[in-house]
Amino acid sequence: MFLLRLFHRATWPNAATTAFARANMLATCSTGLLISTTVLFFLHATALDTAGIARAATIGTFTGLATIPWIGRLARSYGATRIYRAALVVQAATLLAWQAASGSLVASAVLIASSVATAAVGATIGSFITELGIPAPQMASARASLRTITNIGIGTGGLIAAGLFRFGDHGPRAAVGLAAACTFAAYLLVRRTVAVPAPTKATAHAATPRSPYRDPRYAGLALTNGVLSTHTEVLTYGLPAMVALSATMGDWVIGLCTALNAVAVVLLQVPTTATAGRLRRRTVVAIAAGATVAMSLLFAIGATHSTLLVLFAGVVALTVGELWQSSAEFDISYAAAPDNNHQEYQAAYAFGRNCARAAAPITLGWVVLTGAAGWLTLTAIYAACGIVHLLLAHSIDT
């Protein structure tokens, strides 16, 4: 709560945003609980094995991806506020359904349903924020501070889960129950927000705006942003795999790098976004892409010369890239979208991010196993996406 008050003074433009920040803390605390708990819960409480969990999670991920465009259209027709609130209720309900799942078929179904509900929440949160009445010049800073709250919430959820695991097999079940309660509490808080009235369904269909998937510039921005925003996936999959294959580094390095990244993002995201707001868009994109390319190059060096210095330098570059790419996203995703269709356009940006993140685990697995050549290939991909992203971002003002 102290951190919420701290960020409130600097970044919350109105009471609705403050209420949403508190709701977001609860919702992301639920996310942190689930990140730590999902595999253990389904292994201990259902008939699913590790392969079955992976299969259901994969199906859920791609089903969620397929629903994002439809969620965007629903948000345009009925208002992002209504759809976001409904998605939170559905998400809480699917988490409660986990408690009743036992057979492998039912367990797979509820895991898939939960993944789809999570995708719906992610697809509508961006456009929901546009309905909070935040002035356009303050939109990026509000998004930055909300992202900071997100990271704090996820970390808090992880710590709570760690404490609950001390109670043996009852711990994962209690963690899932608490995640459902946090999600529903977030819904109750979101109900208190005073959102900008959305167009009625009839009005929305009467003046049908252009689809973001038929807007080459926005589609290109969404996809390249997705690729350039895979820093978390590199930290989650790429870095641990590198350390595991190294003969000179201990597993403690993974935890240290993750902690350093998390602390840096919590402390620096808001000031980084404020600095980015005073620079030209192409400068911000160039810094973000340059740091991401540097990260991949350093990890390529680390694949052949495995030293702590190179690894930590790569993590520093990763963190810089993450901070600046997020700042670019907060600005560009809104600036490039028409004011009459933020619902579909923000969902399209979420679609681009989720596409890249769905492909990241298998891609990074290949990169790490291939060694320096794999990291250099990834460097080329980042560089190409960075150039395209820079050109498209520059075209917003021309």
SEFI-693397 format. One line per 10 residues: number of its first residue (from 1); their letters; for each residue y, x, z of N, C-alpha, C. Coordinates in steps of 0.001 Angstrom, whole numbers, plus 500000, padded with zeros to 6 digits. Atoms other than C-alpha are relative to their C-alpha. Example, Ala and Ser with C-alpha at 12.3 -4.5 7.8 and 13.67 -1.06 7.14 Angstrom:
1	as	498810 500890 500000 495500 512300 507800 501200 500900 500000  498810 499180 499940 498940 513670 507140 501090 499230 500730
//
This chain:
1	mfllrlfhra	498795 500813 500000 500000 500000 500000 501274 500859 500000  498844 499092 500015 502349 502928 500654 500309 500438 498575  499788 499564 501380 501807 504126 497083 500579 498869 499158  499439 501133 500729 502488 500633 495754 501495 499860 500270  498573 500092 499673 505808 500547 497617 500783 501138 499363  499340 498841 500592 506633 504035 496359 500279 499772 498521  499819 500226 501428 506079 503105 492711 500877 498776 499735  499207 501216 500193 507728 499703 493176 501478 500313 499860  498566 499700 500018 511155 501185 493856 500438 500620 498681  499609 499252 501188 511103 503338 490764 499701 499269 498701
11	twpnaattaf	500498 500444 501297 509265 501311 488162 499802 498503 499847  500290 501413 500192 508623 497618 488887 501283 499242 499671  498759 500673 500385 511253 495630 486956 500200 498639 500665  499842 501327 499418 510534 492258 488636 498827 499689 500921  501019 500377 499018 508431 490419 491214 498649 499752 499347  501264 500262 500682 505822 489383 488640 499226 501294 499772  500665 498720 500217 505094 493024 487833 499438 500549 501302  500484 499551 498696 504762 493815 491533 498712 499279 500371  501213 500765 499708 502223 491012 491991 498846 500480 499135  501060 499520 500880 500300 492259 488977 499521 501384 500411
21	aranmlatcs	500406 498668 499552 500320 495833 490314 498983 499905 501131  500948 500183 498901 498580 494633 493466 498673 499455 499479  501228 500528 500591 496113 492621 491411 499246 501091 499254  500621 498923 500759 495490 495642 489216 499304 500996 500925  500639 499126 499021 494734 497752 492295 498630 499444 500400  501268 500619 499627 492030 495269 493311 499004 500023 498845  500897 500034 501154 490615 494921 489791 499424 501374 499693  500490 498655 500303 490373 498675 489293 499184 500577 501150  500889 499648 498891 488891 499131 492766 498601 499463 499702  501275 500562 500445 486159 496826 491463 499353 500892 498946
31	tgllisttvl	500524 499096 501031 485805 499126 488444 499410 501259 500623  500508 498809 499327 485416 502163 490698 498690 499745 500718  501255 500372 499348 482726 500374 492701 498861 499919 498988  501049 500195 501000 480814 499501 489524 499608 501301 499311  500318 498708 500608 481078 502972 487972 498986 500746 500861  500862 499274 499072 479379 504376 491064 498679 499288 500262  501088 500825 499477 476906 501533 491574 499051 499457 498949  500756 500782 500979 475676 499983 488315 498567 500487 499818  501346 499483 500265 472718 502258 487575 499113 499845 501232  500790 500106 498771 471549 502366 491201 499625 498550 500290
41	fflhataldt	500278 501408 499724 471837 498587 491555 498849 499492 499137  501026 500551 500884 469740 497747 488504 498659 500709 500158  501261 499305 499735 467153 500419 489323 499316 499458 501253  500572 500403 498718 466673 499180 492894 499786 498496 500125  500021 501445 499766 467296 495433 492595 499369 499200 498867  500566 500728 501133 465817 494528 489193 498812 500766 499428  501159 499372 500636 462861 495327 486956 500395 500977 498898  499564 499081 501049 464981 497451 484602 499761 501449 500412  500057 498561 499775 464245 501154 484276 501233 500642 499362  498810 499311 500518 466732 503813 483174 500222 499703 498522
51	agiaraatig	499877 500279 501435 465992 503249 479473 500486 498573 499766  499577 501389 500144 466397 499489 479891 501466 499807 500344  498583 500076 499630 469742 499925 481642 500866 500554 498876  499232 499393 501090 470973 502239 478884 500035 499088 498782  500058 500893 501156 469810 499801 476208 500910 498792 500198  499156 501170 499737 471499 496791 477844 501476 500379 500011  498599 499561 499961 474699 498769 478477 500525 500271 498594  499588 499728 501382 474791 499891 474826 500237 498702 499239  499828 501300 500658 474267 496344 473554 501270 499320 500506  498799 500597 499426 476950 495139 475946 501274 500629 499475
61	tftglatipw	498817 499298 500507 479394 497799 474761 500355 499536 498598  499717 500368 501388 479032 496911 471087 500255 498497 499848  499680 501430 500010 478980 493162 471771 501438 499779 500460  498617 500074 499540 482194 493602 473729 500985 500421 498923  499146 499561 501108 483690 495532 470816 500174 498894 498967  499949 501042 501023 482806 492723 468422 500838 498804 500437  499238 501164 499524 484502 490137 470640 501495 500269 500143  498585 499686 499759 487823 491987 471034 500938 499326 498991  499092 500698 500930 489387 490668 467771 500105 498501 500293  499968 501433 499690 488403 487114 468757 500790 499726 501275
71	igrlarsyga	499224 500151 498766 489843 487578 472230 501493 500082 499694  498603 499888 500398 493112 488687 470622 500523 498724 499363  499578 501252 500637 493222 485522 468520 500129 498874 501023  499891 501003 498937 492526 483349 471546 501279 500201 500807  498781 499704 499241 495346 485107 473399 501237 499574 499227  498855 500434 500809 497700 484412 470480 500128 498476 500018  499967 501460 500055 496730 480726 470418 500341 499362 501339  499863 500647 498693 496650 479994 474141 500872 500778 500980  499213 499162 499104 498726 482817 475638 499125 501022 500692  500777 498926 499389 497548 486151 476992 499779 499755 501488
81	triyraalvv	500123 500241 498561 498170 485023 480575 498783 499142 500307  501147 500878 499762 495638 482188 480379 498682 500722 499731  501253 499338 500363 493002 484308 478650 499681 501125 500976  500230 498922 499034 493479 487243 481025 499475 499439 501321  500473 500614 498756 493090 484990 484067 498564 499505 499843  501358 500499 500235 490015 483349 482543 498993 501142 499943  500907 498849 500098 488497 486760 481762 499677 500563 501381  500255 499526 498636 488897 487820 485411 499003 499092 500716  500929 500938 499360 487116 484659 486600 498589 500192 499449  501321 499792 500614 484271 485183 484112 499391 501316 500474
91	qaatllawqa	500497 498712 499530 483990 488823 485145 499469 499895 501432  500465 500183 498620 483726 487862 488829 498697 499205 500031  501213 500822 500035 481107 485214 487971 498791 500801 499525  501131 499198 500483 478965 487666 485998 499547 501008 501057  500381 499070 498928 479065 490122 488908 499214 499278 501090  500786 500781 499049 477865 487383 491252 498607 499728 499455  501309 500252 500615 475062 486676 488766 499072 501208 500124  500846 498820 499788 473861 490272 489222 499101 499808 501216  500747 500134 498748 472752 489310 492725 498741 499160 499820  501150 500877 500223 470356 486680 491337 499030 500554 498967
101	asgslvasav	500845 499448 501062 468909 488877 488572 498859 500809 500604  501148 499213 499543 465426 490281 489082 499149 500462 498825  500776 499633 501176 463393 490172 485872 500823 500810 499019  499294 499102 500923 464241 492633 483123 500848 499235 498992  499253 500753 501008 465347 489947 480632 501296 499441 500586  498806 500560 499362 467751 488219 483036 500968 501113 500387  499141 498879 499614 469041 491562 484337 500742 500558 498793  499348 499519 501220 469738 492723 480778 501095 499038 499565  499024 501005 500435 471526 489449 480004 501270 500055 500842  498796 499995 499159 473861 489630 483014 500780 501306 499840
111	liassvataa	499295 498737 500237 474644 493305 482347 500788 499939 498698  499305 500162 501279 475533 492485 478735 501203 499070 500169  498894 500948 499783 477638 489485 479826 501140 500649 500766  498965 499312 499230 479478 491643 482338 500778 500975 499126  499327 499068 500908 480240 494238 479648 500962 499269 499078  499130 500794 500874 481666 491540 477373 501229 499514 500772  498866 500441 499180 483830 490168 480210 500968 501146 500259  499146 498827 499792 485111 493680 480920 500813 500307 498752  499279 499778 501256 486010 494088 477238 501111 498975 499822  498979 501047 500117 487890 490768 477343 501196 500294 500899
121	vgatigsfit	498904 499627 499100 489918 491919 480356 500825 501125 499386  499296 498871 500605 490758 495196 478619 500779 499625 498755  499338 500401 501242 491698 493423 475381 501263 499193 500245  498857 500882 499751 494202 491082 477027 501037 500587 500949  499079 499511 498972 495823 493225 479709 501312 500504 499394  498784 499492 500631 498279 494868 477285 500959 498893 499618  499122 501103 500402 499587 491598 475876 500417 499157 501199  499602 500702 498774 499552 489992 479335 501253 500634 500596  498838 499302 499447 502037 492649 480451 501270 499628 499237  498815 500378 500775 504362 491641 477601 500526 498631 500413
131	elgipapqma	499583 501333 499572 504484 488130 479103 500551 499992 501427  499472 499919 498639 505733 489388 482483 501521 500086 500036  498547 499952 500038 509343 489518 481317 500575 501378 500243  499516 498631 499823 509643 493310 481416 500929 500346 498838  499112 499586 501097 512664 494561 479413 499345 501096 499163  500639 499045 500909 511584 496558 476359 500218 501461 500396  499821 498588 499639 513197 499853 477525 499169 500439 501205  500760 499656 498800 511177 499687 480768 498492 499811 499826  501412 500314 500206 507837 498758 479186 499107 501220 500186  500842 498805 499919 506487 502304 478856 499883 500499 501433
141	saraslrtit	500054 499512 498618 507434 503294 482415 499173 499066 500878  500823 500941 499238 505874 500106 483792 498525 500222 499705  501393 499720 500351 502660 500825 481871 499516 501287 500650  500392 498722 499397 502656 504398 483186 499694 499836 501482  500228 500182 498570 502979 503318 486793 498776 499134 500260  501208 500809 499863 500298 500672 486312 498748 500843 499757  501146 499112 500225 498000 503355 484927 499745 500882 501220  500153 499227 498770 498664 505428 488021 499268 499178 501058  500674 500890 499064 497661 502454 490153 498536 499830 499608  501380 500110 500473 494543 502115 487981 499161 501171 500485
151	nigigtggli	500750 498819 499570 493477 505675 488748 499770 500002 501509  500163 500076 498546 494101 505180 492462 498936 498961 500356  500979 501049 499724 492092 501946 492410 498582 500437 499705  501344 499532 500352 489130 503521 490621 499499 501013 501027  500389 499016 498996 489109 506448 493042 499667 499358 501333  500259 500705 498745 489316 504103 496022 498657 499282 499954  501287 500679 500152 486404 502058 494695 498831 500960 500095  501057 498999 499912 484328 505201 494269 499757 500463 501425  500140 499572 498600 485020 506287 497851 499334 498912 500847  500623 501101 499256 484108 502840 499204 498509 499926 499680
161	aaglfrfgdh	501413 500028 500392 480867 502898 497200 499220 501111 500694  500673 498883 499329 480007 506311 498633 499706 499660 501458  500229 500405 498616 480420 504896 502140 498908 498952 500118  501013 501055 499954 478280 501838 501360 498603 500537 499722  501313 499440 500319 475469 504008 499982 499292 500550 501238  500608 499518 498759 474885 505232 503538 499065 498956 500613  500839 501075 499465 473216 501874 504200 498733 499791 499174  501256 500051 500739 470294 502618 501878 500040 499043 498829  500112 500892 501156 469102 500057 499326 500960 498816 500071  499042 501108 499876 471514 497449 500714 501396 500410 499513
171	gpraavglaa	498682 499523 500391 474487 499632 499750 500430 499558 498612  499602 500437 501346 474488 498992 495965 500233 498497 499902  499815 501456 500047 474058 495251 496498 501317 499591 500667  498731 500286 499325 476966 495196 498960 501184 500426 499137  498917 499513 500853 479096 497235 496543 500271 499036 498852  499821 500960 501095 478491 494765 493699 500640 498717 500524  499375 501177 499405 479332 491849 495997 501477 500219 500278  498593 499681 499743 482554 493574 497028 500785 500087 498694  499333 499930 501307 483379 494257 493353 500329 498607 499486  499738 501380 500417 483036 490537 492588 501145 499403 500809
181	actfaayllv	498929 500523 499144 485266 489687 495559 501352 500583 499613  498741 499361 500412 487919 492206 494464 500511 499412 498690  499602 500558 501292 487908 490811 490924 500569 498596 500163  499491 501359 499791 488333 487226 492125 501322 500024 500760  498724 499863 499285 491068 488299 494551 501108 500419 499041  499017 499614 501018 492814 489960 491594 500450 498779 499206  499651 501236 500709 492666 486632 489757 500967 499147 500825  499127 500808 499142 494236 484848 492730 501411 500574 500047  498673 499382 500009 497088 487370 492782 500690 499818 498651  499425 500164 501338 497589 487138 489010 500521 498581 499819
191	rrtvavpapt	499518 501387 500084 497964 483372 489383 501422 499860 500530  498654 500068 499412 501145 484090 491365 501065 500580 499077  499010 499422 500907 502786 485930 488478 500653 498895 499189  499250 500962 500807 505453 484040 486576 500132 500589 498608  500023 499423 501335 504679 484804 482967 500941 499254 499066  499186 500627 501035 506852 484117 479942 499149 498949 499297  500814 501033 500638 505664 480800 478430 499538 500434 498616  500556 499646 501306 503351 481395 475485 500155 498822 499044  499935 501100 500952 503544 479379 472261 498806 499075 500171  501128 500920 499976 501415 476258 472167 499067 500336 498851
201	katahaatpr	500973 499720 501052 498298 476336 470025 500535 499546 498643  499485 500512 501272 499969 474200 467377 501075 500912 499438  498927 499115 500446 503015 476448 467235 499454 501325 499509  500571 498705 500375 500908 479593 467088 499362 499942 498629  500643 500108 501303 498948 478305 464109 501000 499653 498901  499013 500388 501010 502043 476922 462372 500686 501217 499402  499341 498787 500492 503621 480354 462090 499047 501173 500204  501044 498989 499832 500566 482571 461656 500530 501371 499619  499498 498662 500309 501683 486202 461912 498915 500850 499355  500923 499097 500670 500078 489117 460144 498976 500543 500987
211	spyrdpryag	501048 499438 499153 496751 490315 461526 500166 501511 500087  499887 498539 499888 496824 493887 462913 498940 500731 499195  501078 499361 500755 493565 494585 461087 500307 500030 498504  499528 499939 501383 495416 493964 457797 501328 500741 499903  498784 499187 499940 498321 496175 458836 499563 501462 499992  500555 498636 500089 497366 499667 457581 500613 500967 501005  499372 499063 499070 499923 501470 459728 499488 499790 501419  500416 500249 498619 498952 499762 462972 498513 500300 500190  501430 499692 499904 495218 500013 462264 499780 501505 500080  500105 498540 499950 495663 503731 461597 500442 500556 501338
221	laltngvlst	499537 499568 498678 497660 504171 464802 498960 499700 501073  500984 500392 498985 495031 502294 466822 498774 500904 499964  501214 499183 500117 492091 504311 465470 500260 501457 500358  499716 498596 499671 493735 507733 465669 500342 500156 501478  499754 499958 498557 495010 506942 469154 498687 499970 500772  501297 500063 499338 491450 506037 470106 499311 501349 500050  500636 498675 500051 490134 509417 468979 500738 500983 500900  499196 499052 499223 493000 511324 470605 500041 499661 501489  499986 500419 498592 492490 509413 473885 498646 500183 500687  501350 499837 499445 488925 510594 474568 499930 501105 501047
231	htevltyglp	500010 498941 498982 489955 513050 477297 499065 499667 501159  500875 500389 498893 488147 511070 479986 498541 500188 499623  501383 499836 500448 484965 511111 477917 499605 501473 499951  500281 498557 499982 485220 514886 477459 499754 500460 501432  500151 499622 498588 485614 515216 481227 498716 499425 500588  501174 500674 499444 482742 512795 481890 498696 500505 499403  501239 499612 500680 480190 513951 479298 499999 501464 499558  499980 498658 500575 481293 517178 477623 500005 501103 501035  499882 498954 498983 482327 519236 480644 498735 500148 500846  501231 499837 499220 479255 518461 482817 498856 500605 499195
241	amvalsatmg	501071 499437 500827 476931 519236 479911 500208 501495 499782  499713 498568 500149 478681 522577 479333 499623 500778 501256  500298 499322 498732 478379 523492 483000 498494 500052 500235  501453 500035 499805 474722 522418 483094 499287 501042 499145  500617 499019 500896 473926 524701 480149 500428 501425 500319  499503 498668 499669 475869 527604 481641 499117 500660 501055  500806 499246 499028 474006 530319 483527 500860 500596 501103  499110 499319 499049 477076 531465 485470 500829 499055 500861  499151 500934 499255 478770 528288 486762 499158 498992 500768  500690 500979 499180 477659 526002 489581 500494 498590 499743
251	dwviglctal	499641 501398 500222 477724 522215 489552 501291 499603 500721  498781 500320 499254 480618 522263 492048 501239 500044 499113  498868 499891 500921 482895 523172 489130 500350 498630 499411  499766 501322 500600 482462 519661 487692 500863 499144 500921  499243 500799 499039 483684 517949 490840 501415 500503 500184  498666 499428 499819 486596 520352 491235 500902 499661 498817  499199 500295 501196 487786 519873 487642 500367 498515 499933  499730 501441 500007 487468 516091 487906 501074 499639 501015  499017 500280 498952 489433 516037 491162 501387 500492 499605  498706 499458 500419 492191 518276 489782 500641 499124 498929
261	navavvllqv	499489 500876 501053 492529 516075 486706 500510 498684 500580  499618 501291 499421 492645 512873 488763 501304 500106 500782  498784 499816 499201 495292 514199 491152 501209 500221 499093  498891 499717 500914 497431 515523 488294 500470 498735 499285  499630 501225 500710 497325 512203 486418 500723 499035 500937  499353 500896 499040 498207 510203 489541 501437 500441 500283  498681 499493 499617 501161 512448 490367 500965 500135 498824  499131 499591 501106 502470 513242 486884 500153 498975 498883  499915 500919 501133 501900 510214 484623 501371 499338 499886  498694 500675 500046 505116 508398 485572 501113 500955 499567
271	pttatagrlr	498942 499092 500466 507429 511454 485286 499788 500485 498569  500254 499587 501384 505699 512526 482047 500464 498930 499028  499576 501100 500869 506286 509100 480513 501519 499876 499975  498532 500033 499960 509914 509178 481668 500584 501096 499117  499542 498905 500864 510364 512556 479968 499763 499670 498534  500325 500358 501383 508627 511297 476823 500988 498984 499444  499045 501004 500447 511077 508394 476680 501320 500577 499535  498751 499350 500422 513922 510862 476178 499808 500866 498757  500296 499172 501167 512210 512634 473265 499706 499125 498791  500392 500721 501205 511536 511659 469688 498495 499739 500024
281	rrtvvaiaag	501420 500357 499991 508208 509942 469081 499140 501104 499393  500828 498972 500630 506970 512659 466748 499851 501227 500900  500112 498881 499060 507712 515275 469420 498945 499707 501053  500985 500396 498987 505672 513368 471999 498589 500075 499428  501323 499972 500637 502761 512940 469583 499565 501431 499728  500335 498600 500282 502925 516617 468603 499543 500725 501264  500408 499372 498735 502730 517722 472251 498607 499526 500397  501295 500562 499604 499813 515370 472946 498873 500534 499124  501046 499532 500910 497842 516326 469847 499789 501502 500126  500120 498548 499853 498600 520032 470279 499201 500380 501229
291	atvamsllfa	500751 499711 498774 497295 520018 473854 498531 499626 499839  501385 500421 500203 494167 518127 472789 499255 500979 499108  500604 498975 500864 493475 520607 469989 499761 501284 500793  500159 498800 499171 494047 523479 472442 498815 499856 500948  501145 500262 499124 491545 521882 474836 498683 500269 499283  501240 499839 500753 488853 521755 472167 499766 501453 499602  500131 498575 500339 489558 525337 471063 499564 500819 501216  500376 499270 498785 489310 526597 474646 498546 499737 500374  501406 500288 499712 485995 524817 475125 499081 500654 498967  500779 499253 500997 484796 526398 471869 499829 501449 500438
301	igathstllv	500096 498637 499460 485607 529782 473388 499055 500019 501199  500861 500077 498828 483911 528696 476612 498533 499844 499664  501400 500157 500396 480740 527846 474691 499322 501339 499757  500570 498665 500241 480283 531548 473869 500359 500990 501099  499578 499133 498899 482213 533189 476739 500236 499116 501224  499954 500970 498912 481414 531005 479722 500602 500619 501256  499317 499496 498809 484008 531916 482364 500811 498881 500628  499217 501017 499300 485816 529884 484985 501428 499930 499484  498619 499967 500469 489200 530998 483645 500162 499174 498732  499933 500749 501257 488521 529616 480166 499776 498514 500262
311	lfagvvaltv	500302 501396 499703 487035 526424 481593 501194 499299 500649  498850 500607 499334 489986 525755 483892 501189 499877 499049  498931 500101 501001 492419 526506 481060 499762 498800 499091  500331 501162 500816 490586 523916 478973 500286 498694 500714  499733 501214 499221 490858 521357 481768 501505 499761 500137  498538 500144 499953 494600 522045 482088 500509 499415 498681  499598 500529 501307 495024 521471 478337 499565 498548 499851  500494 501382 500044 492891 518320 478622 500938 499065 500769  499131 500833 499163 495112 516977 481411 501368 499805 499357  498712 500110 500696 498323 517741 479509 499874 499037 498821
321	gelwqssaef	500214 500900 501125 496910 516022 476431 499856 498559 500437  500185 501362 499483 495850 513000 478466 501329 499379 500433  498713 500513 499521 499273 512624 480102 500923 499626 498843  499061 500235 501100 501234 512896 476857 499462 498983 499001  500545 501007 500906 498835 510846 474716 500136 498609 500601  499793 501293 499344 498968 508042 477279 501455 499561 499879  498575 500324 500136 502773 508218 477205 500321 499529 498591  499793 500420 501387 502716 507998 473412 499441 498603 499766  500628 501311 500178 500348 505029 473552 500828 498888 500624  499208 501030 499326 502475 503110 476051 501191 499579 499143
331	disyaaapdn	498823 500282 500832 505444 503360 473664 499606 499436 498641  500287 500328 501400 503881 503176 470199 499271 498673 499863  500779 501233 500132 501439 500320 470833 500900 498768 500021  499048 501112 499956 504439 498062 471576 501044 500109 498898  498923 499831 500979 507059 499550 469266 499546 499652 498589  500497 500236 501359 504839 499222 466178 499497 498580 499790  500523 501363 500099 503800 495630 466925 501136 498996 499854  498970 501041 500107 505760 492519 465900 500104 499219 501308  499781 500688 498730 507279 490618 468815 499271 498664 500091  500632 501322 499967 505566 487369 467778 498476 500067 500030
341	nhqeyqaaya	501469 499925 499989 501993 488712 467936 499503 501194 500811  500494 498918 499150 501589 491220 470761 498561 499746 500441  501340 500306 499509 498399 489392 471753 498923 500662 499131  501003 499406 500885 496389 490417 468684 500211 501500 499828  499729 498583 500243 498120 493762 468226 499566 500864 501185  500456 499220 498845 497474 494947 471793 498479 500011 500082  501464 500027 500047 493852 493820 471442 499477 500983 498959  500416 499045 501030 493629 495882 468249 500091 501436 500508  499893 498651 499421 494859 498962 470117 498841 500252 500961  501159 499880 499107 492186 498316 472751 498717 500177 499192
351	fgrncaraaa	501170 499862 500869 489649 497965 469926 499856 501440 499515  500051 498607 500443 490564 501415 468603 499534 500933 501104  500426 499167 498861 490203 502984 472051 498515 499824 500287  501393 500264 499651 486874 501298 472707 499029 500484 498936  500851 499452 501066 485464 502284 469307 499756 501489 500224  500131 498558 499780 486167 505946 470018 499175 500296 501247  500724 499751 498755 484824 505721 473554 498524 499647 499870  501407 500337 500211 481623 504028 472389 499270 501112 499257  500615 498917 500776 480993 506878 469949 500015 501332 500735  499798 498706 499336 482010 509612 472405 498748 500607 500616
361	pitlgwvvlt	501144 499351 499346 478783 510121 474422 499060 500709 499038  500930 499370 500935 476506 510781 471456 500683 501122 499218  499260 498960 500722 479214 512751 469625 500154 501253 500856  499810 498850 499114 479944 514974 472616 498670 500665 500334  501318 499399 499809 476224 515453 473190 499671 500956 498872  500233 499119 501150 475941 516861 469674 500916 501212 500056  499032 498900 499938 479086 518959 470147 499534 501077 500970  500402 499027 498977 477818 520605 473340 498736 500740 499580  501253 499363 500402 474332 521270 471972 500193 500933 498810  499731 499151 501165 475784 522761 468775 500770 501252 500385
371	gaagwltlta	499280 498820 499519 477965 525141 470772 501382 500123 499397  498642 499741 500487 481126 526752 469418 500282 499263 498695  499803 500690 501281 480610 525270 465937 500289 498515 500219  499762 501407 499704 480461 521781 467429 501404 499758 500525  498645 500148 499459 483675 522269 469400 501058 500251 498932  499047 499753 501090 485421 523688 466320 500063 498805 499052  500001 501219 500810 484332 520627 464346 500833 498912 500669  499203 500978 499261 485792 518428 467073 501483 500360 499957  498606 499549 500113 488973 520538 466951 500608 499535 498683  499511 500430 501315 489306 519781 463242 500246 498491 499970
381	iyaacgivhl	499827 501459 499947 488838 516057 463905 501261 499641 500779  498791 500252 499203 491491 516092 466630 501260 500365 499213  498826 499555 500756 493888 518035 464393 500333 499006 498885  499772 500952 501084 493422 515628 461472 500565 498685 500537  499496 501245 499399 493902 512576 463701 501419 500178 500530  498658 499731 499494 496948 514205 465286 501043 499965 498898  499061 499990 501127 498607 514765 461912 500252 498576 499501  499853 501383 500466 497914 511187 460778 500797 499177 501010  499305 500748 498949 499095 509795 464113 501486 500346 500015  498595 499568 500012 502301 511835 463942 500753 499370 498831
391	llahsidt	499339 500564 501178 503112 510664 460406 500210 498494 500148  499880 501447 499830 502429 507013 461244 501013 499650 501087  499028 500248 498931 504434 507194 464484 501420 500247 499509  498670 499698 500542 507359 508777 462643 500493 498874 499097  499605 501060 500932 507301 505902 460130 500527 498755 500710  499514 501180 499265 508098 503368 462894 501517 499906 499923  498534 499980 499977 511750 504432 462897 500618 500184 498622  499459 499753 501342 512076 504929 459138 499884 498768 499124
//
